[in-house]
């Protein structure tokens, strides 16, 4: 698993499609779904860890980008 798209495909396997129009919100919902799939033992620990890292990295990147845009306006 290397991209957010890969995380989406993993969720799709379990019937979870997330799109709200808010990218950060979508990523946070994906994070919650990944937690639940792991707790229910549907996904392996390695997939869980990789998905969590990818989601955290993207949320941080988008948050920093958003903060930068606000401070420059």
Secondary structure, 3 states (H helix, E strand, C coil): CCCHHHHHHHHHHCCCCCCCCCHHHHHHHHHHHHHHHHHCCCCCHHHHHHHHHHHHHHHHHHHHHHHHHHHHC
